[in-house]
Amino acid sequence: MPAADIQSAATSIFTQLEAAEFSTQRYALLFKPGTYNVTFNVGFYTHVAGLGQHPDNVTINGGVNVNADWDNGNATRNFWRAIENLSVTPTGGTTQIAVSQAAPLRRLHVRGELHLFDFDSNWNAGWASGGFLADSVVDGLVVPASQQQWFSRNSSWGGWNNAVWNMVFVGSLNTPSAATFPEPPYTVVPQTPIIREKPYLYISNAGTYNVFVPALQTNTQGVSWSAGNTPGTSISIDQFYIARPETATAATLNTALSQGKHLLFTPGIYQLNDTIQVNNPNTVVLGIGLATLIPTTGKAALAVADVDGVKIAGLTFDAGPVNSPSVLEVGPTGSSANHSANPTSLHDITVRIGGGTNGKCDVGIKINSNHVIGDHFWLWRADHGAGAAWTSNVSKNGLIVNGANVTLYGLFNEHHNEYQTVWNGNGGRLYFYQSEIPYDVPNQASWMSRSGTVNGYASYKIADTVSTHEAWGMGVYSYFRDAAVKLNSAIEAPNASGVKIHHMTTIWLNGIAGSEITHLVNNTGGRVYANTPAEAMRQTVSEYQGSAATDTQAPTAPSGLTATAVSSSQINLSWSASTDNVGVTGYDVFRSGTLIASTVGTSYSNTGLAASTVYSYTVKAKDAAGNVSAASNTASATTQSGGGGTGAALSRTGWTASSTPSSGEPASNLLDGSMATRWTTGSPMAAGQALIVDMQAVKSFNKIVMDSTGSDGDYARGYEVYVSNDGSTWGSVVASGTGTGPVITVTFSARNARYIRVVQTGSNSSWWSMREFNVYF
C-alpha cells in the first residue's frame, strides 16, 4: 500500500476510536515485512502488529504512538489496545505510549526513547496507571514519569528513568538497582524462571501465513530474538479455523476443534450460547484485533481440558447477561495431571464484568490445571460504563487458582465484590500485582469476610491451607467512593515458612473520610486513610515470610454452637467463627468426645443418625501451625421420630425445580443429593425472586428444609411459602419468616399439594443460593 493510504486508514481508525472507550468496533492493523514511512496514533480496540518472524522485519520510520489528549493527558483509561512485533524509528527520537491496563507491548524494537505518559494542557505529567512490556528492546531511555506502576519482562533499554509506587523487572537487562525498595520502589528478579512467549501471526519468506509458537524456556534473561529468530515452531494457517464474528458460533468452533483444528479469532464480538471446549493438547487459540467473546447463557465462554500445552492468547472476554460460574476455565474441577514438561499458557487475557455491556459471573478466570503459565491478565469489574453498580455487574472474584505450581506474570485484578484473587494451589509464583479494591461498596456490613468477623475482603488471599507460595511486587489501592469502608488487610497469607512475599505497598487514592486499608499483610503494616501526610497515603512492607514453627498461639474457642435436629437422621450444627493471630484454617467436630469431621466453614450437617436419639457435640478451631483451641460450648439435640410427623424426607425421584431469576447453577442442583453443587439466582437477593419445586404428584407434607451450608451467607433473608396443585393458582401464604442462618427449617400444618413455591421477601448483597431442598412428612 502507498504510505499515504496507510496514513489515511490509520488516522481514520484513530479518529473513530480515540475516545470510544466502549466501542463495539475492533481493528487489527497488520504490516507485512518491509519499511514504512508513516506516523499514527493507536486508539481503543486497535491492535498494531508486524507480520515478520523477527521484530526488525517490519520497520516504521515516523511513529506509532499512544497519547491521552482525549482526556487532557490522563492515561488512566487508555485501555484495550496492543502493539507488537515491529521496530519503530521515531521522528524526533521519542516514542510515546501513555497507557494503563490491557495495553500490552511485545516484541518491540524502539530505536530511541520510550515515554510512558502524556502531558496535560498545562504541561504537567498526566496520570497513568500501569502497563506491560515484554520481549522488547528500547535503544534509549525509558521515562515513566507519572506512570504509577509498570511490569517489564525479558526486555532491555538504554536506561530507566524513575519510579512512582511499584515497578517490577523480571529477566530484564540494564535494570535499576535491586536493593532499593521502597525508595525507589523497584523489584528486580534477574531471571524469568519459566516462560513461553505469546504466539503470533507472520508471513514466511514464501509468502504464506503461519502462526509461530515460541518454545518453552527456563531461566531466561533478555529478549527471545537476541540471537536471531525466536526458538519455536510454525503452524500453517490452513491448520486453523478462521473465525469471523458474523458466521462463527459455539457449534462451528467446537466442530473445528473436534477435527483437530486450531482457532484464529479475527476482530469482532462473538456471542456464544455454549462453551468453546478445548480438549486437544497443544491447541492454539489466538485472537487478533481485541477479539471479544461473550457467553450468553450462563456458561463459561471457553474451557480447557486437563491436557498439555494449550495456548490461549489475545482475547477479551465480556461476562454475559446470565451469571456464569466462570468466564474462562483452565482444567475442570479436580484436575491433577502433571504438565511441567508442556504447560498450558495464557497471554494477554482481559476479562470484563460490565463496562462495555452489563454482565455477571462468580469468577473471571478459574485455573484448575497444574503448571499453568499466565502472561498478562487484566480482570476488571467495571467501575464505570454499562451496569457499573454494586448489585448489577456482580463478580465475586477475578481469579481463583486451584492448580499447583502455577506461575503468573503481570496480574492486574480489580473491583470484584469479594476477594480479588484467591490462590488455593501450592507452589504458586506471582510476579507483579496491581489491584484496586471495589469503589462502590455501599456500607461496611455489605463487605465482611470470614463469616462476618473481618472488615472487607483482602485483595490477595492465599488460602490458609497453602504451604508454599512466593510473590514479588504487590500493590493494592483503595478508593472507597461511596461509603466510609475499612479493609482490615490488603493481603492475607498463611503463617507457613514456605510462603514468601517480597515488596508490598498500599495506596489510599481517594475516598470518603473514615475509609482506610488498615493493614498491609496479616494485620501488620500501617494504615492508609488520606492524601496527607505522606505516610497516610502510602505504606510499604519489604518482606513477609511465614514461620509456622514460631506460632504457638491457639485460636479462640468457637462460640455459640447450636444443634438442630432437622429429621430422624440428621442434626445441623452452626457456630460463630474463631479468631487467631495468623488465621484459622478449619474446625474439628466432635460427637460425645469423638472426632467425626473436619470443615473449613462454621456449620456442619451430621447425617446417618438414629431416630429419637440424643446427640451431644463440641467444636474446636485449628490454625496452620497445628495449634488447637479449647472446645466450644456443648450443644445437644434429639433426632426426630422415624415415623409420621416431620421425621421422614420425601423421595425426590423425578422432581424438577425452576427459579426466577436463574443462573448457570440451575435449580435442579437442589434435588441431586450433593452438597458439592448448588442453585443460585446469580444476583443479589431482592424481593420477588422465586423458587418452584414440582413433586410431579400430590404429596402430603408439613415441613421444608432449605440448606445453604457451604454458601453460609446466601440464605433467604425473608421468605414466604406457597403451595399449589396446578402450578399457577397459589392461594395464600402457608408459612413465612426471616432466615437467620444457612439452614432454614419451615414447619406448618400438613398440606396436600404438588407444587411448592418459595418467594424471597428480603434483600441483601449476597446472592440467594441453596445446596439442597428437602420436603418432610
Secondary structure by P-SEA (a helix, b strand, c coil): ccaaaaaaaaaaaaaaccccccccbbbbbccccccccbbbbbcccbbbbbcccccccbbbcccccccccccccccccccccccccccccccccbbbbbccccccccccccccbbbcccccccccbbbbcccccccbbbcbbbbccccccccccccccccccccccbbbbccccccccccccccccccccccccccccbbbbbbcccbbbbbbbbcccccccccccccccccccccccccccccccccccaaaaaaaaaabbbbbbcbbbbbbcccccccccbbbbbbcccbbbbbccccccbbbccccbbbbcbbbbbbccccccccccccccccccccccbbbbbcbbbbbccccccccccccbbbcccbbbbcbbbbbccccccccccccccccccbbbcccbbbbccccccccccccbbbcccbbbbcbbbbbcccccccccccccccccccccccccccccccbbbbcbbbbbbccccccccccccccccccccbbbcccccccccccccccccccccccbbbbcccccccccbbbbccccccccccccccccccbbbbbbccccbbbbbbbbbbccccccbbbbbccccccccccccccccccccccbbbbbbbbbbcccccccccccbbbbbbccccccccccccccccccccccccccccccccccccccccccccccccccbbbbbcccbbbbcbbbbbcccccccccccbbbbbbccccccccccbbbbbcccbbbbbcccccccbbbbbbcccccccccccbbbbcc
